[in-house]
Amino acid sequence: MLHVTFRQLSVFSSVARNLSFTRAAEELHLSQPAVSMQIRQLEEHVGIPLFEQLGKKIYLTEAGQELYHYSRSISELLTEAESVLSELKGLQRGKLRIAVASTANYVAPQLLAAFSQRFPTVTVSLDVTNRQALLEELENNEIELAIMGQPPEGLDLVAESFVENPLVVIAPVTHPLAAARNIPLSRLEQETFLVREPGSGTRIAMERYFSKHHVHIQQGMQMNSSEAIKQGVQAGLGLSVVSLHTVELELEANRLAVLDVEGLPIKRYWYIVHRRGKRLTSAALAFKRFMLQEAATLMGSGSAK
């Protein structure tokens, strides 16, 4: 019989996921020696190495890969058990694990604050990350819900829109087009555009829209955050396509301008997403209901259709 503790499996899963004792220690709020000790004890119990070190990097052995597969299954079962018990308790001490795409971080805090006022006993764990990491967290069952732009097709997800997320073209306030009206879409071919990293939902939507209308833009610098994009546009490095929600403060302060381009903004929505078949906790169900029924009003926007 395999004598393994849940604690050892938890530590093992973190090391296996990060392939780093240091990052696992940070994630679990443990010292690195404590993590190493748990792994050493686990390897003694199973009687076979689970990791191997080549140079400065560690890798899972074949046995480690097998155990990681089972540890994830065990984690999912424990999460489901916690969900059932949470439902029996109601929302007295609920926990909510949610991740938001980095662009959605301009929307999420206001909504989470309103939800927390409504349900003060619910503890919220929030992770702000990029689109690819968010999808991996959903796939690995590390979160219950996610807030993101248009989810990719082909994944077994449930995605429901809750508020509009218009994409606009931004420029420095001193740009010659800033005061123009009804700018032809083709005029943008004369400009350089700052773009997000490959895989970004905003970049995918932008490229799809321009391609559909046979507009070929010149791509300049690539940046991995909305903040970097906004700073670059303000500095005159080029134009960009961003969510209108990300530039509200800059527009109020007259630091950026939204160009009046024919056919824009690009119509998109924010979605609340979870894995199909996922048994949501009472807290997650309450948050999902809250978002679908009240987010549009709180954001001062028309509801998503």
Protein Blocks (a to p, Z undefined) as FASTA:
>chain_A
ZZddfklmmmmmmmmmnopaklmmmmnopafklmmmmmmmmmmmnopafbdcehjbccdd
fklmmmmmmmmmmmmmmmmmmmmmmmmnommlgccdddddfklmmmmmmmmmmmmmmmmm
bccddddddfklmmmmmmnopafbdcdddddehiacddddfbdcdddddddfkbmklmpg
hiafklmmmpccddddehiaklmmmmmmmmmnopacddddddfbfklmmmmmmnonaccd
ddfklmmmmmmnopaccdddehiacdddddddddehiacdfklmmmmmmmmmmmmmmnop
acdZZ
